[in-house]
Amino acid sequence: MLRKLGSWSEACRALGWSIQPSGSRGDQPVLAAIRVAGWELPGPLTEEAFETLARQRGLPTARTAINRLGSWSNAKRAASAAARGKVHVWSEDEIIAALHAANRELGRPPTRKEWTTLAPKRGWPSATTLTNRHGRWDAVLAAAALQPTPIVAAGTSQPCATTTDVGSGIERVASRSLLAG
């Protein structure tokens, strides 16, 4: 059959199967999984550490990455290059992994202001990207099963609000001022 049709790709096309060449959108789930693992795993991203996380999370395995991209080093390099591309559509797993990485780094969920400072340094999606997808910052955190940071009134140990509550109050006051003026 290969002699008659000329190549494996032509044989697949003759059967009506779609073909995605290496490096196409077909590799994106593998590359996204490697980026997520890089954010979530402490220390160097080894093949063994990635394999453990991939099996726990149902991600493509290290073997799949190696089969698609030739070697573990090539796979990590391709994931890094893809992350530096001009346009990147962030998967929900990538967003959640980045939020959890920030949570680990800060010891609590990030505020929007903290995220705005951290995200460009870490190669994470912008706060605008997150709020465009999820709405308000508390919804962004809720998507990652994180709670907004409570604000404690001076001299007490009881939370009086969250950073999200304060932001919402400011927005309400500002909108009333605009309507009245």
Summary of the structure (lengths in Angstrom):
residues: 181
radius of gyration: 22.2
end to end distance: 77.6
largest distance: 83.5
contacts: 467
relative contact order: 0.08
helix: 65%
strand: 4%
